[in-house]
């Protein structure tokens, strides 16, 4: 009985081997399920991480774009300010050049006026010197004329007393010489001529009545000799010759 019982408790070798296979298959299936679940979990986690990274990238990209836009606007503003500054500098340089040109023009005008002033000053100096020379010449001529007038006055006085001569001052600074007592028949009959000093300060005779042909010769002689008394005597003799002829 014990032998039969023992035999009843034993399993056949084939049945044992099938059980082991099932167990291994069950274990393999379990491992496969665990691996799959773990793989799916990892994939889900990775997908979430990718989404998170994508969102982070979008946020970073958006922030960067905003910062870049602000930076570009700032740089554009700086460029605009720089261009405006350059334009201002150009305008200032142009204005400075215009003022410089105006200043140079004024300086040239001042130099020209200075040169003109120097020329004018030199001309004034020359005119003063010429005026002084002419004044001296006039003074000398005046003195000479006064001396001649004094000599004439002496001659007048002498001829008036002795020869009936009268001298009158008439127009044009001329002296009119009138002789009387020449014609015995008509002692009051006048014989006359005019005398004045020309621009060369020489004696010049005119308006002789009656006319004397030799008057030009008498004029030339008195200019050379300055002997006015002899001149008057020769004129009186010439008038007397006219009467007696």
Helices and strands as residue ranges (DSSP letters): H 2-9, H 13-163, E 165-170, G 171-173, E 174-179, E 191-197, E 203-209, H 215-225, H 228-244
